[in-house]
Amino acid sequence: MKTTMRQSAPFLMLALVTTATACGKEPEAAPDATVTTQMIGPDNMAVAKLDTLSSGPAISGALTADREARIRAEVSGSVLQTMVEAGQRVSAGTVLARIDDAAVSDAAISAKSGLTQAQVAADQASRELQRSQALAKAGAISERDVEAAERANLSAQAGLADAKARVSMADKNLRNTIVRAPFAGVVAERAVSPGDVVSPGAAMFTVIDPRSLRVEASVPASALADIKVGSSVRFSVNGADRQLNGKISRVSPMVDPTTKQVRILATIPNNTESLVAGLFVEGRVAAQKRVGVLVPEQAVDQTGVAPYVMRVKNGKVEKVEVQVGLRDVAAEQLEITSGLAGGDTVLLGAARGISAGASVAVSSPRDASPRDSSPAASSGTPNKVKN
């Protein structure tokens, strides 16, 4: 019995040592599930930037030419010839079209003939009046005869004035058979072709000056305090990455009773003629303008007592209370007057729900793969915040 106990003792001690050794190593080999790095997509992050902030009412509308002439026919006749096409540049006085002047020319000849006859009659009536006045002084004729001569002279002079007006109108109509550009610009539209018969008022051409464009828009009546003639407006062209600077040139003196909006007119210089009429633009009146730290509106939580952001610093998330200044409505950005500096990284969207103190890293598009959703991947790979 003693021999058996002695023989068993070494095996018992070996088992105890093996068990103790195994128990001591197992905790060291177990992974620490409480320490993980959460992956954040680039869309869930933004960098605070030091930039110029403007606040004011937003406006939008289509660009139109500040100078535009819709040229219409002033005489009746057939269009003999058109000299220009749409899109062609013209100078002031450039001939655009010619209208048949046969009827107008005949009317001008008739008017000039009538003027000659009226001039002769007026001269004759004037001489008769002078003769009657001389005879009346000599007592050869009565006062009644002098009055009759005066009436005849007045009638003849009135006929002469009417004849002169007819000649002037005929000459004007004759000149209007040649259609000319009223100012230097570009032909935007040609509405007639050779052979068309036009009458007074018929549309023929549209000429615009593309060097200056304008936008007609409406703003709320509550924004009138921020709008005045001469205020700067910054526009962006729809579908193009470019900015335009304009100025308020007119503000309507009355509010629309239905919409409670006020009509304004903003002009945009276009000396390079890189813009064309008809483009849709969006802009904002620069009522207040200053340089500050800007972040997207969605980065700031303003639902609590004090607004705050979730900032990433040294790979850790921290909650930072901030003070908000101006709001850029068009760019959807907020000015941060304290709490952040230019270059700080803040979280957006779903990433704002990450707890303070958590470790984060920026993921690339290739980090997202089907194995990320597998059980093995979820236990051994970092978490990723999705939009």
ABEGO torsion letter per residue (X at the ends): XAAAAAAAAAAAAAAAAAAAAAAAAAAAABBBAABBBBBBBAAABBBBBBBBBBBEBBBBEBBBBABBBBBBBABBEBBABBABBBGBBBBBGBBABBBBAAAAAAAAAAAAAAAAAAAAAAAAAAAAAAAAAAAAAAGABBAAAAAAAAAAAAAAAAAAAAAAAAAAAAAAAAAAABBBBABBEBBABBABBBGBBBBBGBBABBBBBAABBBBBBBBBAAAAAABBBGBBBBBBBBGBBBBBBBBBABBBABBBAAAGBBBBBBBBBBAAGABBBGBBBBBBBBABBBBBBBBBAAABBAABABBBBBBBBGGBBBBBBBBBBBBBAAAGBBBBABGBBBGBBBBBEAAAABBBGBBBBBBBAAABBAAAABAAAAAABBBBBBX
